[in-house]
Amino acid sequence: MNKKTIIKTLKIIIPIAFGVFLIWLTYNKATPKERTDVIKYIKNADYFWVCISILLGFLSHLSRAFRWKYTLEPLGYTPSLANRFMAVMIAYFANLGIPRSGEILRATTLTTYNNIPFEKGFGTIIAERIADLIMSIIIVLVALIFQYEMVSDVIISFSQATIDKLGSNPILLIGSILIITILGSLTYKYLKKPNNKFTLKLKSFITGLKDGVFSILHMKNKWTFIFHTVFIWTMYVLMFYVIFFAVDETKNISIGAGLSSFISGSFTIAATNGGLGSFPYVIRETLLLFGISKASGLAVGWIIWSSQTLLTIVAGALSFFLIPILNQKK
């Protein structure tokens, strides 16, 4: 097994192992009564609200597929809504296995079935992510208005943990700097040779990527794009928030507490595969700050994570199966 294969394998195994470790840690630290209470809360949850949450999650994914049309159109591409939706769901499904691989697979899917150059499709996805980043910042600012101390504590704790991790491991920090320096030097060296094959391919890729990213500036329906962006994030918050109505102890939770736990939970999606283990754990710890018991907080975390993961698995698996069939004639 070569070094590249080992690194790829570790990228898959480490996040899963970390998620499993957090599940074990949560279980091990819970008292027998807390474990019983978590199971009781999950069993007695009002699953009407869980179904509403799944529906809202589905609408957010559908809206994302709609929105993608407006960044692809300026580049001269009009893939069907079905293909765009299935590409989105395949991406989410892939992220459960290999974090952040979904964006690449999403662009690759349209390359395969609609002949859209990968770099241009990937560029439009980056453009979307910029819009999503702006929305996430707005949500953090709104949460700060409602619950300044709690939200700032969550953000500071997360940032400090990252800094401490780098500070406590100078080898990791120095190694990262060296790798960036070496890659930068090699790139510069190749770019100085205008007729080099690598340089020509890299320039072509960067041009396509730039076209995709800047497509957001040339779209005809900017306001529709903005509407879908706001709608997607509204659905994200609502699909999270309605689960609180499913558990008795969290029915009357404040907006500030809901937004704070939404923000802290969002950080975990990249930490482990789709938030495996880490999402329920962080939701529990955040809700503890607002006087919610460990058992009910953990139950809410697991219900939210399980329902949305189920939606992703079902829709993603169906998309993997259906997209080649629906595009067979093409």
C-alpha positions in Angstrom: 0.0 0.0 0.0 1.6 3.3 -1.1 1.6 6.5 0.9 -1.2 8.2 -1.0 -3.5 5.3 -0.4 -2.7 5.3 3.3 -3.4 9.0 3.6 -6.8 8.6 1.8 -7.7 5.6 4.0 -6.8 7.6 7.2 -8.9 10.5 6.0 -11.9 8.1 6.0 -11.0 6.1 9.1 -10.0 8.9 11.5 -13.3 11.0 11.4 -15.3 7.8 11.8 -13.1 6.6 14.7 -13.4 10.0 16.3 -17.2 9.9 16.0 -17.4 6.3 17.4 -15.1 7.4 20.3 -17.5 10.3 21.1 -20.4 7.9 21.1 -18.5 5.6 23.5 -17.5 8.6 25.7 -21.0 9.9 25.9 -22.4 6.4 26.8 -19.6 5.7 29.3 -20.0 9.0 31.1 -23.7 8.7 31.4 -25.3 7.2 34.5 -27.7 4.3 34.1 -30.6 6.6 34.8 -29.4 9.1 32.1 -29.1 6.3 29.6 -32.6 5.1 30.5 -33.9 8.7 30.2 -32.4 9.2 26.8 -34.1 6.1 25.4 -37.3 7.1 27.1 -37.2 10.6 25.5 -36.5 9.2 22.1 -39.3 6.6 22.4 -41.8 9.1 23.6 -40.9 11.9 21.2 -43.7 13.4 19.1 -42.7 12.0 15.6 -45.1 14.4 13.9 -42.4 17.1 14.4 -39.7 14.7 13.2 -41.6 14.2 10.0 -42.0 18.0 9.6 -38.2 18.3 10.2 -37.5 15.7 7.4 -39.9 17.6 5.1 -38.1 20.9 5.8 -34.8 19.3 5.2 -36.0 17.9 1.8 -37.2 21.4 0.8 -33.8 22.9 1.6 -32.1 20.3 -0.7 -34.6 20.9 -3.4 -34.1 24.6 -3.2 -30.4 24.1 -3.4 -30.9 22.2 -6.7 -33.2 25.1 -7.9 -30.6 27.7 -7.0 -27.7 25.9 -8.8 -29.5 26.7 -12.1 -28.8 30.4 -11.7 -25.0 30.0 -11.5 -24.9 27.5 -14.3 -27.0 29.5 -16.8 -24.4 32.3 -17.3 -21.9 29.7 -18.4 -24.3 28.3 -21.0 -25.4 25.1 -19.2 -29.0 24.1 -18.4 -29.0 20.6 -16.7 -32.4 19.4 -15.7 -33.7 20.0 -12.2 -33.8 16.2 -11.7 -30.0 15.9 -12.5 -29.2 18.9 -10.3 -31.2 17.5 -7.4 -29.7 14.0 -7.7 -26.2 15.5 -7.9 -26.8 17.5 -4.7 -28.1 14.4 -2.8 -25.2 12.3 -4.1 -22.8 14.9 -2.7 -24.5 14.9 0.7 -24.5 11.1 0.7 -20.7 11.0 -0.2 -19.9 13.4 2.6 -21.2 10.8 5.1 -18.4 8.5 4.0 -15.6 11.0 3.1 -16.0 14.5 4.6 -15.9 17.3 1.9 -15.7 14.8 -1.0 -19.3 15.6 -1.9 -18.5 18.9 -3.7 -16.1 17.2 -6.0 -18.5 14.4 -6.7 -21.4 16.9 -7.2 -19.4 18.6 -10.0 -18.2 15.3 -11.4 -21.8 14.1 -11.7 -22.8 17.0 -14.0 -19.6 16.5 -16.0 -20.6 12.8 -16.5 -24.3 13.4 -17.4 -24.4 16.9 -18.8 -20.8 17.4 -20.2 -20.2 20.4 -18.0 -16.4 20.9 -17.5 -15.5 19.9 -14.0 -13.7 23.1 -13.2 -16.6 25.3 -14.2 -19.2 23.2 -12.3 -16.9 23.2 -9.2 -16.5 27.0 -9.5 -20.3 27.4 -9.3 -20.3 25.3 -6.2 -17.6 27.6 -4.6 -19.8 30.6 -5.6 -22.7 29.0 -3.7 -20.5 28.4 -0.7 -19.6 32.0 -0.6 -23.3 32.9 -0.5 -23.8 30.2 2.2 -20.9 31.6 4.3 -22.6 35.1 4.2 -25.8 33.5 5.4 -24.1 31.6 8.2 -22.4 34.8 9.4 -25.9 36.6 9.4 -27.3 33.7 11.5 -24.4 34.0 14.0 -25.0 37.8 14.3 -28.8 37.2 14.9 -27.9 34.6 17.5 -25.5 37.1 19.2 -28.4 39.6 19.4 -30.6 37.1 21.2 -27.9 35.4 23.3 -24.6 37.3 23.2 -22.8 35.7 26.1 -23.7 32.1 25.3 -23.0 32.3 21.6 -19.7 34.1 22.1 -18.6 31.5 24.6 -19.4 28.7 22.1 -17.4 30.5 19.3 -14.5 31.4 21.6 -14.3 27.8 23.0 -14.2 26.3 19.4 -11.6 28.8 18.2 -9.5 28.3 21.4 -9.6 24.6 21.0 -8.2 24.9 17.4 -5.5 27.3 18.5 -4.5 25.1 21.4 -4.4 22.0 19.2 -1.9 23.8 16.9 0.0 25.3 19.8 0.4 22.0 21.6 1.7 20.3 18.5 4.5 22.4 17.0 5.4 19.6 14.6 2.0 19.8 13.0 2.2 23.6 12.8 5.8 23.7 11.3 4.9 20.8 9.0 1.8 22.6 7.7 3.9 25.8 7.0 6.6 23.7 5.3 4.1 21.9 3.1 2.4 25.2 2.1 5.9 26.8 1.3 7.0 23.8 -0.8 3.8 23.6 -2.7 3.9 27.4 -3.3 7.5 27.2 -4.6 6.8 24.3 -6.9 3.7 26.0 -8.3 5.6 29.2 -8.9 8.4 27.3 -10.6 6.0 25.6 -13.0 4.1 28.8 -13.7 7.3 30.4 -14.9 7.4 28.0 -17.8 4.5 29.1 -20.0 4.6 26.2 -22.4 4.8 23.5 -19.7 2.0 21.0 -20.0 1.3 21.2 -16.3 1.2 25.1 -16.5 -1.3 25.0 -19.4 -3.6 22.5 -17.7 -3.4 24.5 -14.4 -4.2 27.8 -16.2 -7.1 26.1 -18.0 -8.4 24.8 -14.7 -8.0 28.1 -12.9 -9.8 29.9 -15.8 -12.7 27.5 -15.7 -12.8 27.8 -11.9 -12.8 31.6 -12.1 -15.7 31.5 -14.6 -17.7 29.3 -12.3 -17.1 31.5 -9.2 -17.8 34.8 -11.0 -20.9 33.4 -12.6 -22.7 34.7 -9.6 -22.0 38.2 -10.9 -23.5 37.6 -14.3 -26.7 35.8 -13.5 -30.0 37.3 -14.7 -32.0 36.3 -11.7 -30.0 37.6 -8.8 -33.0 38.1 -6.6 -34.3 34.6 -7.2 -30.8 33.3 -6.2 -30.9 35.4 -3.0 -34.4 34.2 -2.3 -33.3 30.5 -2.5 -30.2 31.2 -0.4 -32.4 32.8 2.4 -35.0 30.0 2.0 -32.3 27.2 2.2 -30.9 28.6 5.5 -34.4 29.3 6.9 -35.2 25.6 6.3 -32.0 24.6 8.0 -32.8 26.5 11.1 -36.5 25.4 11.1 -35.7 21.7 10.5 -33.4 21.9 13.5 -35.7 24.0 15.7 -39.0 22.0 15.2 -37.3 19.0 16.8 -37.4 20.8 20.1 -41.2 20.5 20.0 -40.9 16.7 19.9 -39.4 16.4 23.4 -41.4 17.6 26.4 -38.5 19.3 28.2 -37.4 21.4 25.2 -40.8 22.5 24.0 -40.5 26.0 25.4 -36.8 26.6 24.6 -35.9 30.2 23.7 -34.9 31.3 20.2 -31.5 32.2 21.6 -30.9 28.7 22.9 -32.2 27.2 19.6 -29.9 29.3 17.5 -26.9 28.7 19.8 -27.3 25.0 19.6 -27.8 25.2 15.8 -24.5 27.1 15.4 -22.5 24.8 17.7 -24.0 21.7 16.0 -23.0 23.1 12.5 -19.3 23.1 13.5 -19.5 19.3 14.1 -20.5 18.4 10.5 -17.0 18.9 9.3 -15.4 17.4 12.4 -16.7 13.9 11.8 -18.6 12.2 9.0 -21.8 14.2 8.9 -21.5 14.9 12.6 -21.4 11.2 13.6 -21.2 11.1 17.4 -20.0 14.7 17.7 -23.4 16.4 16.7 -25.5 14.9 19.6 -22.6 15.4 22.0 -22.2 19.1 21.2 -26.0 19.7 21.2 -26.2 18.2 24.7 -23.3 20.3 26.0 -24.8 23.5 24.5 -28.3 22.9 25.8 -26.8 22.2 29.3 -25.8 25.9 29.3 -29.5 26.8 29.0 -30.6 24.5 31.9 -31.7 21.5 29.7 -30.9 18.1 31.2 -28.2 15.9 29.7 -30.6 13.2 28.8 -33.1 15.4 26.9 -30.4 17.4 25.2 -28.7 14.2 24.0 -32.1 12.8 22.9 -32.8 15.9 20.8 -29.3 15.8 19.3 -29.7 12.1 18.3 -33.3 12.7 16.9 -32.1 15.6 14.7 -29.0 13.8 13.5 -30.7 10.5 12.8 -33.7 12.0 11.0 -31.6 14.1 8.6 -29.0 11.4 8.1 -31.8 9.0 7.2 -33.1 11.5 4.6 -29.6 11.9 3.2 -29.0 8.1 3.0 -32.4 7.3 1.3 -32.4 10.2 -1.1 -28.6 9.9 -1.8 -28.8 6.1 -2.5 -31.8 6.5 -4.7 -30.0 9.3 -6.7 -27.0 7.0 -7.2 -29.3 4.3 -8.5 -31.6 6.5 -10.6 -29.3 9.1 -12.3 -27.7 6.6 -14.7 -31.1 5.1 -15.6 -32.8 8.5 -16.2 -29.8 9.6 -18.3 -29.4 6.4 -20.3 -30.8 7.8 -23.5 -28.5 10.7 -23.4 
